[in-house]
Amino acid sequence: MGVTATVIAVVVIAGCADSAGKRYDPYMSDEAVVEQSVFAWPRGKRVAVSLTFDDARLSQADVGLAVLDRHDVKATFYVLPGGVEKRLEVWKKAVAGGHEIGNHTLVHPCSGNFTWSRAKALEDYDLAKITDDIDAASRRIETLLGVKPTTFAYPCGQTFVGRGVNTQSYVPVVAERFIVGRGAFDEIGSDPAYCDLSQATGISIDEMDFTEAKALIEQAHTEGRWLILFAHEVGDKARQTVPTETLEAICRYAEDPANGVWIDTVEAIAKYVVEHRQNN
């Protein structure tokens, strides 16, 4: 056997090691991989869940907060300062009650492919402009509510500015300012031992019934993941709305110790992950 063949054989036999030093045999069963990689959540929990809401919409203040408070569930609200001003006293009460207020930019810039965003299209932004927008939002939130946001949600889940060869990621801007940058419209929860917290995944529960939401939680439970769910409106089932009964049912499910769910704000869970993960 030649030297090259010998090296290949050794690699195959030894398997691969990830950045945390765990070894994976290429023929290891899916069940064994899951068992070896499950993150140690506190108090014997097997999955972490954060409920997040975007834009500071009126139904969040008028309907959603009451649902959460009935179950003593703390959520994260990625607010637009203009929305906060419409229900300022309600949002002040939410802060006093332990809910987290996060940054969602000042004017919610997204791709100009959304016609409503054409005047604030990310294609026409550069890093300086998006930085100014984010910093202005944090200052305004602190003025209105007395809290400085520590986590961020990318509007429309989009993380770029510019066009073509001049396109740049603004993830580094977020990473410099916040412990978490939450994405949107993703397909899987974040692996707390591996994920880039500046690009934590976000999964929509708008228009979702509890059976669908429960399936997401159970899958994340199997893999020991952190599931960051997001919604916009709260009320009757409609576009960009999480049904009130779905939100109620998620809260009840998380309350049952038998389900092994730790439900908390993005900030609280992120701080635990940073402290306990093996590879920062």
Sequence and secondary structure as in RCSB ss.txt:
>XXXX:A:sequence
MGVTATVIAVVVIAGCADSAGKRYDPYMSDEAVVEQSVFAWPRGKRVAVSLTFDDARLSQADVGLAVLDRHDVKA
TFYVLPGGVEKRLEVWKKAVAGGHEIGNHTLVHPCSGNFTWSRAKALEDYDLAKITDDIDAASRRIETLLGVKPT
TFAYPCGQTFVGRGVNTQSYVPVVAERFIVGRGAFDEIGSDPAYCDLSQATGISIDEMDFTEAKALIEQAHTEGR
WLILFAHEVGDKARQTVPTETLEAICRYAEDPANGVWIDTVEAIAKYVVEHRQNN
>XXXX:A:secstr
  HHHHHHHHHHHH EE TT  EE TT  HHHHHHHH    GGG  EEEEEEEETT HHIIIIIHHHHHHTT   
EEEE HHHHHHTHHHHHHHHHTT EEEE  SS  B TTSGGGGGGBGGG  HHHHHHHHHHHHHHHHHHHS    
EEE GGG  EES GGG EE HHHHHHH SEEE  S SS B TTT  GGGB  EE TT  HHHHHHHHHHHHHHT 
EEEEEESEEESS TTEEEHHHHHHHHHHHH GGG EEE  HHHHHHHHHHH S  
